[in-house]
Amino acid sequence: MGSIWNRPIANPVGSDGDNAISSATVVYTTDEWAAKVEVLGDNGFLMIDLESMNIVHYQRSELKPIPVGLSLLRESVQLMRAFVSNAIRVAARNVRSTHEIIISQFADSILSGSEPPVSAEKGREAVRVLNMVVENIETKFVTKIA
């Protein structure tokens, strides 16, 4: 039996908040990756692409042709700005992962005695959600493989 990490996986995990609903989906096959977070709130929703480090704010207050068309234009502009920004960062060799940034900020907070970038409660919640993802993957895929 092979590792579950070598098998195609699509794993959505949802969460509800006071004024928002969110889901995180990680898709992995041996040839492709996709990791996206979607947050649906009162003022539209955010689609966060973790690989390309893009955030798109979708706003569609009504499903009529003109508002949808304008929404598509705004989304396209956001993606183009993100593309140009990422291209400049790559060309300038100024690309850092979120992990690098958070760890650096955490170390700086320890050295300076300031607040860490993520509270202990939020860190604990992130670990809880990631454990749910792993448990969900193992439950869905290990039982099917075995």
C-alpha positions as CSV (number, residue, x, y, z in Angstrom):
1,M,0.0,0.0,0.0
2,G,1.4,3.4,-1.0
3,S,1.3,6.6,1.0
4,I,-1.9,8.6,1.0
5,W,0.2,11.6,-0.1
6,N,0.9,9.9,-3.4
7,R,-2.8,9.6,-4.2
8,P,-5.1,12.2,-5.7
9,I,-6.7,14.2,-2.9
10,A,-9.3,16.9,-2.9
11,N,-10.1,17.9,0.7
12,P,-12.4,20.8,1.5
13,V,-12.8,21.8,5.2
14,G,-15.4,24.4,6.2
15,S,-15.7,26.8,9.1
16,D,-18.4,29.2,10.2
17,G,-17.9,32.6,11.9
18,D,-20.1,35.4,13.1
19,N,-20.5,37.1,9.7
20,A,-18.6,34.8,7.4
21,I,-18.3,31.3,6.1
22,S,-14.9,29.9,5.0
23,S,-13.5,26.8,3.3
24,A,-10.0,25.6,2.7
25,T,-9.3,23.2,-0.1
26,V,-6.1,21.4,-0.7
27,V,-5.8,19.3,-3.9
28,Y,-2.7,17.2,-4.5
29,T,-2.0,14.6,-7.1
30,T,1.5,13.4,-8.2
31,D,1.4,16.0,-11.0
32,E,-0.6,18.9,-9.6
33,W,-1.1,21.0,-6.5
34,A,-3.9,23.5,-5.6
35,A,-4.4,25.2,-2.3
36,K,-7.1,27.8,-2.0
37,V,-8.9,29.4,0.8
38,E,-12.3,31.0,0.3
39,V,-14.0,33.3,2.7
40,L,-17.6,34.3,2.1
41,G,-18.8,37.4,4.0
42,D,-21.2,40.3,4.0
43,N,-19.3,42.3,1.3
44,G,-18.5,39.5,-1.2
45,F,-15.9,36.8,-0.9
46,L,-12.2,36.4,-1.0
47,M,-10.4,33.7,-3.0
48,I,-6.9,33.2,-1.7
49,D,-4.5,31.1,-3.9
50,L,-1.8,30.0,-1.6
51,E,0.6,28.9,-4.4
52,S,0.5,32.1,-6.5
53,M,0.0,34.3,-3.4
54,N,-3.0,36.0,-4.9
55,I,-6.1,37.4,-3.3
56,V,-9.1,38.2,-5.3
57,H,-12.1,40.1,-3.8
58,Y,-15.3,39.0,-5.6
59,Q,-18.3,41.3,-5.2
60,R,-21.5,40.4,-7.0
61,S,-24.5,42.0,-5.3
62,E,-26.8,40.9,-8.1
63,L,-26.8,38.4,-10.8
64,K,-27.6,40.6,-13.8
65,P,-25.4,40.9,-16.9
66,I,-23.9,44.4,-16.2
67,P,-23.0,43.8,-12.5
68,V,-21.6,40.4,-13.3
69,G,-19.6,41.8,-16.2
70,L,-18.2,44.6,-14.1
71,S,-17.4,42.1,-11.4
72,L,-15.4,40.1,-13.9
73,L,-13.5,43.2,-15.0
74,R,-12.6,44.0,-11.4
75,E,-11.5,40.4,-10.7
76,S,-9.4,40.5,-13.9
77,V,-7.7,43.7,-12.9
78,Q,-6.9,42.2,-9.4
79,L,-5.4,39.1,-11.0
80,M,-3.3,41.2,-13.4
81,R,-2.0,43.4,-10.6
82,A,-1.1,40.3,-8.6
83,F,0.7,38.8,-11.6
84,V,2.7,42.0,-12.2
85,S,3.5,42.3,-8.5
86,N,4.6,38.6,-8.2
87,A,6.7,39.0,-11.4
88,I,8.5,42.0,-10.0
89,R,9.2,40.2,-6.7
90,V,10.5,37.1,-8.5
91,A,12.7,39.3,-10.8
92,A,14.1,41.1,-7.8
93,R,14.6,37.8,-5.9
94,N,12.4,39.1,-3.2
95,V,10.1,36.2,-2.7
96,R,9.4,34.9,0.8
97,S,6.9,32.2,1.8
98,T,4.3,33.0,4.4
99,H,6.1,30.6,6.8
100,E,9.4,32.6,6.4
101,I,7.6,35.8,7.1
102,I,5.6,34.6,10.2
103,I,8.7,32.8,11.7
104,S,10.8,35.9,11.2
105,Q,8.1,38.1,12.8
106,F,7.8,35.7,15.6
107,A,11.5,35.7,16.3
108,D,11.5,39.5,16.1
109,S,8.7,39.7,18.6
110,I,10.7,37.5,21.1
111,L,13.8,39.6,20.7
112,S,12.0,42.9,21.0
113,G,9.4,41.7,23.7
114,S,6.5,42.8,21.5
115,E,3.3,40.9,20.6
116,P,3.8,37.9,18.3
117,P,2.2,38.1,14.8
118,V,-0.2,35.3,15.7
119,S,-1.7,34.9,19.2
120,A,-1.5,31.5,21.0
121,E,-5.3,31.1,20.6
122,K,-5.1,31.7,16.8
123,G,-2.1,29.4,16.5
124,R,-4.0,26.7,18.4
125,E,-7.0,27.1,16.2
126,A,-4.8,26.8,13.0
127,V,-3.3,23.6,14.4
128,R,-6.8,22.3,15.2
129,V,-8.1,23.0,11.7
130,L,-5.0,21.4,10.1
131,N,-5.5,18.3,12.3
132,M,-9.1,18.1,11.0
133,V,-7.8,18.2,7.4
134,V,-5.3,15.4,8.1
135,E,-7.9,13.4,9.9
136,N,-10.4,13.9,7.1
137,I,-7.8,12.8,4.5
138,E,-6.8,9.8,6.5
139,T,-10.4,8.8,7.1
140,K,-11.5,9.2,3.5
141,F,-8.5,7.8,1.8
142,V,-6.9,5.2,4.1
143,T,-10.1,3.4,4.6
144,K,-10.7,3.3,0.8
145,I,-7.2,2.1,0.1
146,A,-7.1,-0.6,2.8
